Amino acid sequence: MRDTSLLTISMIGKSGSGKTMMLGGIFDAFVENGVEGKNGAVISATGSLKDPLFRENDESGIMNGLTVAQHLAKYKRERTMAVQGRDGKIGKAAAGTVEMAHIHLDLNVDKPNGEQASLPIKLTDYRGGLLSIDSDRITETDIGECRAITDNLFESEIIIVLLDGIMLAQYRDNAFMRKKKTGADRINVLLNAVMKDSRRAVTLMLVVTKVDSDKIPDDLKRDNYKELCNLACETVECVYKKSRIMTQSRDWTFAVVPATAIGEGNSITQCVPGSDEYYCAIRNSADVKQNNIDAVMLYAVRNALTQRLRLVDKEITQCERSISDKCRKMNLFNASAVRSFINELSGEKEDLSDLRNEYSSMLSAMNEEFSGYYEPVRRFGMN
C-alpha cells in the first residue's frame, strides 16, 4: 500500500513571480473564508495535525490552534505586499521567501447533509533565487536546497509553476529574455529532468500571475487571458511539449490558469528602481480579493484525488485476487499460515476501502459542487 499520509504540492517560480502572494491567496480563500459550492458545501483549510512544528510538548500531539493561526497569517497579502497609504505613498513590502518552507494544511469538505471529509496536504514553497543563481557563486547551502527541491518535485503529486504575467507581456516579442526574466530557462531544465524519471501521475499547473496589472496590454487580457496563457506555454516550451506526451503515456494533467492575489483594479504596478522589472502594490482602500487561486487549488486537488482513487481501486482489486489465490491453495498442512495471511490481506483491504470512501466523498463534492470554479482553467486539449 502506497503512502497516503500527505498530498504533496510543490510551488516553483523565480524570485518575485508571486509565490508568497499565491500563499496569501490560498490563505484568503481557504483558511480565512472557505470556498462555497453551488449547493452549500464548503471547502476550507485548517492547520494540520501532521505538521511537526506545531505539536504540544505532551504525547497527545494536540495542535496548538492559536500558534498555527499566527503562523499561517504571515502569508496575508497586507503583511507581505507593499501597500499604498492614505497619503498616496507606497510602503515597503516584506521580504519574499528566504528559505524553503513546508506548510501543512488539512483541506476539509463539509456537505449540507453533515457529511465531512478531509485531506492532509503539504505545500512546499521554494526560495525563488535558486532559479537564477550563478553557478560560480553557489554555496553548500544552495546545493543542499537544490537537492531538496529536486527530491520534493519527484515526490509531488501536484506541481505549481508560477510565471510573472508582467514579464511575459513586457518581453512578448523576445523569447530569450522572456525565458530569462521569468526563470523559465531554469524551470524547463528542472522539470524536464523530473519528467524523464517520474513514474507517478502528476498534475502540473502553470499559473500566470499578476494578471490584474495595467502593464499587461488589453489584447493579452481578452478571452480570459487567452493570448497571455499561450505566451506562457511558449515560454516553458520544453515542459509544454513534453506534457502532451506525459498526459497520454503517464496520466499527467497539464493546465494553465491566469491568477491574481489581489484582484483587478486593486493594485498599482511600480517599477523596481534601477531595473526593468515591476512589482505590484495594494491600492489604498482596495477591496483585496484573490481571483482564480482557489480554482488552481481545487482543480489540482480534484485531479490528484482522481488519480489516487484509481490507484486505490487497483490495490483493492489486487488484494481480492491475492485472497482468492490463497484460498484456492489452502490445504490441511498450510491452513493456519494461509488464514493468517488472508486476515492480513483482509485488514489491508478494509483500510483501502475506508480510504476509497474518503476520497470518493471528497471527489464527488468537488465534481458536483465546485465545477464552476474550473471554468478559468485552460487545458489546451489535454486530459
C-alpha positions in Angstrom: 0.0 0.0 0.0 1.5 3.4 -1.0 2.0 6.2 1.4 -1.2 8.3 1.5 -0.4 10.3 4.6 0.1 13.6 2.7 -0.8 15.0 -0.7 2.4 16.8 -1.6 2.2 20.1 -3.6 5.3 21.9 -4.8 5.4 25.6 -5.9 8.3 26.8 -8.0 8.9 30.2 -9.6 11.6 32.8 -9.9 12.0 35.3 -7.1 9.3 37.9 -7.4 7.0 35.7 -9.5 4.3 35.7 -6.8 4.8 32.6 -4.8 4.3 34.3 -1.4 1.3 36.1 -2.9 -0.1 32.7 -4.0 0.1 31.5 -0.5 -1.7 34.7 0.6 -4.4 33.9 -1.8 -4.7 30.3 -0.6 -4.9 31.7 3.0 -7.6 34.2 1.9 -9.7 31.6 0.0 -9.5 28.5 2.2 -8.2 29.4 5.7 -9.9 32.8 6.4 -13.1 32.4 4.3 -13.7 29.0 2.9 -14.9 28.3 -0.7 -18.7 27.6 -1.1 -20.1 25.2 -3.6 -23.3 25.7 -5.6 -25.5 23.7 -3.2 -23.9 24.9 0.0 -20.9 22.6 0.5 -17.8 24.4 1.9 -14.1 23.6 1.4 -11.9 25.1 4.0 -8.4 24.6 5.3 -7.0 24.3 8.9 -3.6 23.7 10.4 -2.8 20.1 10.1 -2.0 17.7 13.0 0.7 16.3 10.7 2.7 19.5 10.9 5.7 18.6 13.0 6.3 22.2 14.0 3.0 22.7 15.9 2.5 19.9 18.3 2.2 20.2 22.1 5.1 19.0 24.2 3.0 16.2 25.7 2.4 12.9 24.0 -1.2 13.7 22.9 0.1 15.6 19.8 -2.8 18.1 20.1 -2.3 21.0 17.8 -1.8 24.4 19.3 -4.6 26.2 17.2 -3.5 29.7 18.1 0.1 29.1 17.1 -1.0 27.6 13.8 -3.3 30.6 13.0 -0.4 33.0 13.8 1.9 31.0 11.5 -0.5 30.9 8.6 -1.5 34.6 9.0 2.0 35.7 8.0 1.0 34.9 4.4 -1.8 37.5 4.4 -1.2 39.9 1.4 -1.3 43.0 3.6 1.7 41.7 5.5 3.8 40.6 2.6 2.9 43.2 -0.2 3.7 46.9 -0.5 0.6 48.9 0.4 -0.4 52.4 -0.6 -1.1 54.7 2.4 -3.7 57.4 2.6 -1.1 59.9 1.6 -0.6 58.1 -1.7 2.9 56.8 -0.8 3.8 53.2 -1.4 5.2 51.4 1.6 7.9 48.7 1.6 7.0 45.1 1.0 8.2 42.4 3.3 10.9 40.1 2.0 9.8 37.1 -0.1 10.8 33.5 0.6 14.2 33.4 2.2 14.3 29.6 2.7 12.4 26.6 1.7 9.1 26.3 3.7 6.7 23.5 4.3 3.1 24.5 5.0 0.9 21.7 6.4 -2.9 22.0 6.0 -5.9 19.8 6.2 -8.3 20.5 3.3 -11.8 19.9 4.7 -15.1 19.4 2.9 -18.3 20.0 4.8 -21.5 19.0 3.0 -25.0 20.4 3.7 -26.1 16.9 4.9 -23.5 16.9 7.6 -21.1 14.6 5.8 -17.4 15.5 6.2 -14.1 14.5 4.5 -10.6 15.7 5.0 -7.3 15.5 3.1 -3.9 16.4 4.6 -1.6 18.3 2.3 2.0 19.5 2.4 2.6 22.6 0.4 6.3 23.4 -0.3 7.4 26.9 -1.2 11.0 27.2 -2.6 13.4 30.1 -2.5 13.0 31.6 -6.0 16.5 33.0 -6.1 17.8 29.4 -6.6 16.4 29.6 -10.2 18.7 32.4 -11.1 21.8 32.0 -9.0 25.1 31.9 -10.9 26.9 28.6 -10.8 30.2 30.2 -9.8 28.5 31.7 -6.7 26.6 28.7 -5.5 27.2 27.7 -1.9 26.9 24.4 0.0 23.5 25.6 1.4 22.4 26.3 -2.2 23.4 22.9 -3.3 21.5 21.3 -0.4 18.4 23.3 -1.2 18.7 22.4 -4.9 18.8 18.7 -3.9 15.8 19.2 -1.6 13.9 20.9 -4.4 14.6 18.0 -6.8 13.6 15.4 -4.3 10.4 17.1 -3.4 9.4 17.6 -7.1 9.9 13.8 -7.7 7.6 13.1 -4.7 5.0 15.7 -5.6 1.6 14.8 -7.0 0.9 18.5 -7.8 3.5 20.9 -9.2 2.5 24.6 -9.5 4.8 26.7 -11.7 4.4 30.4 -11.4 5.3 32.8 -14.3 5.2 36.6 -13.9 2.5 37.9 -16.3 4.1 41.3 -16.4 7.4 39.9 -17.6 5.6 37.7 -20.2 3.9 40.8 -21.6 6.9 43.0 -21.5 9.1 40.6 -23.4 6.3 39.1 -25.6 8.5 39.6 -28.8 11.8 38.4 -27.2 11.7 34.7 -26.3 15.2 34.6 -24.9 14.6 37.5 -22.5 11.1 36.2 -21.7 12.5 32.9 -20.5 15.3 34.6 -18.6 13.1 37.1 -16.8 10.5 34.6 -15.8 13.0 31.9 -14.8 11.6 29.6 -17.4 15.1 28.8 -18.7 15.8 27.0 -15.4 12.3 25.7 -15.0 12.4 24.0 -18.4 15.6 22.2 -17.4 14.4 21.2 -13.9 11.0 19.9 -14.9 12.5 18.1 -18.0 14.6 16.1 -15.5 11.5 15.4 -13.4 9.5 14.2 -16.4 12.3 11.9 -17.5 12.3 9.9 -14.3 8.8 10.3 -12.9 6.7 7.2 -12.6 3.7 8.6 -11.0 0.8 10.7 -12.3 1.4 14.4 -11.7 -0.9 17.4 -12.1 1.2 20.3 -13.5 -0.4 23.7 -13.1 1.1 26.7 -15.0 -0.1 29.8 -13.1 0.3 33.2 -14.8 0.5 35.7 -12.0 -0.2 39.5 -11.6 -2.8 39.5 -14.4 -4.5 42.4 -12.7 -1.6 44.7 -13.7 -2.2 47.6 -16.1 1.2 46.8 -17.6 -0.4 43.9 -19.4 -1.9 45.1 -22.7 -5.6 44.6 -23.3 -5.1 42.3 -26.2 -3.4 39.8 -23.9 -6.2 40.0 -21.5 -9.1 39.2 -23.9 -11.0 35.9 -23.7 -9.8 35.1 -20.2 -6.2 36.0 -21.0 -6.0 33.5 -23.8 -3.0 35.0 -25.6 -1.2 35.6 -22.3 -1.7 31.9 -21.4 -0.5 30.9 -24.9 2.6 33.1 -24.3 3.2 31.3 -21.0 3.1 27.9 -22.8 5.6 29.1 -25.4 7.9 30.3 -22.6 8.0 26.9 -20.9 8.1 25.3 -24.4 10.0 22.2 -23.4 7.7 21.5 -20.5 4.6 22.2 -22.5 5.6 20.0 -25.4 6.6 17.1 -23.2 3.5 17.4 -21.1 1.4 16.5 -24.2 3.2 13.1 -24.2 3.1 12.7 -20.4 -0.7 13.2 -20.4 -1.0 10.3 -22.8 1.6 7.9 -21.5 1.7 8.5 -17.7 -1.7 10.1 -16.9 -0.2 13.5 -16.2 -2.5 16.6 -16.3 -1.4 19.9 -17.7 -3.4 23.1 -17.2 -2.8 26.9 -17.4 -4.6 29.4 -15.1 -4.4 33.2 -15.1 -4.5 34.4 -11.4 -4.1 37.4 -9.1 -3.8 37.5 -5.4 -5.4 41.0 -5.0 -8.0 41.4 -7.9 -8.5 43.6 -10.9 -8.4 47.3 -10.1 -6.9 46.8 -6.6 -3.2 47.1 -7.5 -0.7 49.7 -8.5 2.2 48.5 -10.7 5.6 50.0 -9.8 9.0 49.7 -11.5 11.8 48.4 -9.3 14.3 51.3 -9.1 17.3 50.7 -11.4 15.8 47.8 -13.3 13.3 46.9 -16.0 11.2 44.7 -13.6 7.9 45.5 -11.8 6.1 44.8 -8.6 2.5 45.3 -7.6 1.3 47.3 -4.5 -2.1 47.2 -2.9 -4.1 50.4 -3.7 -5.3 52.4 -0.8 -8.8 51.3 0.4 -8.8 48.4 -2.2 -11.2 45.5 -1.7 -8.5 42.9 -1.9 -9.7 39.5 -3.1 -7.9 36.7 -4.8 -9.1 35.6 -8.3 -8.6 32.1 -9.6 -6.1 31.0 -6.9 -9.0 28.9 -5.5 -9.5 27.5 -9.0 -5.8 26.4 -9.1 -6.1 24.5 -5.8 -9.5 23.0 -6.4 -8.7 21.8 -9.9 -5.3 20.4 -9.0 -6.5 18.6 -5.8 -9.5 17.2 -7.7 -7.2 15.7 -10.4 -4.8 14.3 -7.8 -7.7 12.7 -5.9 -9.0 11.2 -9.2 -5.5 9.6 -9.7 -5.4 8.4 -6.1 -8.8 6.8 -6.4 -7.7 4.8 -9.4 -4.7 3.5 -7.6 -6.7 2.6 -4.5 -9.2 0.7 -6.7 -6.3 -1.2 -8.3 -4.9 -2.1 -4.9 -8.2 -3.3 -3.7 -8.6 -5.5 -6.7 -5.1 -6.9 -6.2 -6.0 -7.7 -2.6 -9.1 -9.5 -3.6 -7.1 -11.5 -6.2 -4.5 -12.4 -3.7 -7.1 -13.6 -1.2 -8.8 -15.7 -3.8 -5.5 -17.2 -4.9 -4.5 -18.1 -1.3 -8.0 -19.7 -0.6 -7.5 -21.9 -3.7 -4.1 -23.1 -2.4 -5.2 -23.7 1.2 -4.9 -27.3 2.4 -4.6 -29.3 5.6 -0.9 -28.6 6.0 -0.8 -24.8 5.4 -4.3 -23.8 6.7 -3.0 -21.8 9.7 -0.4 -19.8 7.8 -2.8 -19.1 4.9 -5.6 -17.9 7.3 -3.1 -15.6 8.9 -2.1 -14.2 5.5 -5.7 -13.8 4.4 -6.5 -12.0 7.7 -3.7 -9.6 7.0 -4.8 -9.0 3.4 -8.4 -8.5 4.6 -7.2 -5.9 7.0 -5.3 -4.1 4.3 -8.4 -4.3 2.0 -10.6 -2.8 4.8 -8.1 0.1 5.2 -8.1 0.7 1.5 -11.9 0.6 1.3 -12.1 3.3 4.1 -9.6 5.4 2.1 -11.6 4.9 -1.1 -14.8 6.1 0.7 -13.0 9.2 2.0 -11.6 10.0 -1.5 -14.9 9.3 -3.2 -16.8 11.5 -0.7 -14.5 14.4 -1.3 -14.2 13.9 -5.0 -18.0 13.8 -5.5 -18.3 17.1 -3.8 -15.5 18.7 -5.9 -17.1 17.4 -9.1 -20.7 18.3 -8.3 -20.5 21.3 -6.1 -17.4 23.2 -7.4 -17.5 22.5 -11.1 -18.0 26.2 -11.8 -14.6 27.0 -10.3 -12.8 25.1 -13.1 -14.1 27.3 -15.9 -11.0 29.6 -15.9 -8.7 26.6 -16.3 -7.2 26.2 -19.8 -6.3 22.6 -20.6 -5.3 23.1 -24.3 -6.9 19.9 -25.4 -5.3 17.6 -22.8 -6.8 15.4 -20.2 
